[in-house]
């Protein structure tokens, strides 16, 4: 593992086979539904000498949503939720990176879901780096952010008999990233 972050400077791509972009949402006010997106692309420029000059972007295919229940996944792809046919991409583009501590970073950027773009701030922990058996430098990051789905026009819900709603407003987006330096 490299101790000097300046040695990590470069351009990276997300390794989709070792990266997870997931989510957690409250269901029926009593439990949580977890899922992930299986198709996405992402790039980043890491500046180890000046992390504030780093940047990143991710494009997620909305239709790749997977909660392990096909009927629910089909519903999530409709206009009630993500409207994947009309808005196939969920995007994030960073606008600022700041160091919070030695391994903690705060990445602010624009998140677009459906036709709504809003700023979000994601706290990331740098989990390390390694040269893999193929000679590729990999870096790891883990982060999450809680968003209001209603702020992105994802408002479908159903009232519960005893009070409350079927789907909670708050959704936690989770990022477990393995990125490979290019060149």
ChimeraX attribute file (.defattr): number of C-alpha atoms within 10 A of each C-alpha:
attribute: neighborCount
match mode: 1-to-1
recipient: residues
	/A:1	10
	/A:2	13
	/A:3	9
	/A:4	9
	/A:5	16
	/A:6	14
	/A:7	12
	/A:8	20
	/A:9	16
	/A:10	16
	/A:11	18
	/A:12	22
	/A:13	19
	/A:14	23
	/A:15	17
	/A:16	16
	/A:17	9
	/A:18	11
	/A:19	18
	/A:20	21
	/A:21	20
	/A:22	19
	/A:23	22
	/A:24	17
	/A:25	20
	/A:26	18
	/A:27	15
	/A:28	17
	/A:29	14
	/A:30	8
	/A:31	9
	/A:32	15
	/A:33	14
	/A:34	16
	/A:35	20
	/A:36	18
	/A:37	17
	/A:38	18
	/A:39	16
	/A:40	20
	/A:41	14
	/A:42	19
	/A:43	20
	/A:44	20
	/A:45	18
	/A:46	23
	/A:47	18
	/A:48	16
	/A:49	14
	/A:50	14
	/A:51	18
	/A:52	17
	/A:53	14
	/A:54	21
	/A:55	20
	/A:56	20
	/A:57	19
	/A:58	19
	/A:59	17
	/A:60	20
	/A:61	18
	/A:62	24
	/A:63	22
	/A:64	16
	/A:65	24
	/A:66	20
	/A:67	18
	/A:68	12
	/A:69	9
	/A:70	11
	/A:71	9
	/A:72	12
	/A:73	16
	/A:74	13
	/A:75	13
	/A:76	21
	/A:77	21
	/A:78	14
	/A:79	17
	/A:80	13
	/A:81	19
	/A:82	25
	/A:83	20
	/A:84	21
	/A:85	12
	/A:86	12
	/A:87	17
	/A:88	18
	/A:89	21
	/A:90	21
	/A:91	21
	/A:92	22
	/A:93	21
	/A:94	20
	/A:95	18
	/A:96	16
	/A:97	21
	/A:98	16
	/A:99	15
	/A:100	12
	/A:101	9
	/A:102	9
	/A:103	12
	/A:104	17
	/A:105	20
	/A:106	18
	/A:107	22
	/A:108	19
	/A:109	22
	/A:110	17
	/A:111	20
	/A:112	19
	/A:113	25
	/A:114	20
	/A:115	13
	/A:116	13
	/A:117	16
	/A:118	13
	/A:119	13
	/A:120	19
	/A:121	19
	/A:122	20
	/A:123	20
	/A:124	23
	/A:125	19
	/A:126	15
	/A:127	14
	/A:128	15
	/A:129	19
	/A:130	14
	/A:131	14
	/A:132	10
	/A:133	7
	/A:134	6
	/A:135	8
	/A:136	14
	/A:137	18
	/A:138	22
	/A:139	22
	/A:140	19
	/A:141	20
	/A:142	18
	/A:143	19
	/A:144	18
	/A:145	15
	/A:146	17
	/A:147	17
	/A:148	14
	/A:149	19
	/A:150	14
	/A:151	13
	/A:152	18
	/A:153	16
	/A:154	19
	/A:155	15
	/A:156	14
	/A:157	13
	/A:158	10
	/A:159	11
	/A:160	12
	/A:161	8
	/A:162	6
	/A:163	9
	/A:164	12
	/A:165	16
	/A:166	17
	/A:167	20
	/A:168	19
	/A:169	19
	/A:170	14
	/A:171	20
	/A:172	17
	/A:173	18
	/A:174	20
	/A:175	20
	/A:176	18
	/A:177	23
	/A:178	22
	/A:179	24
	/A:180	23
	/A:181	20
	/A:182	12
	/A:183	7
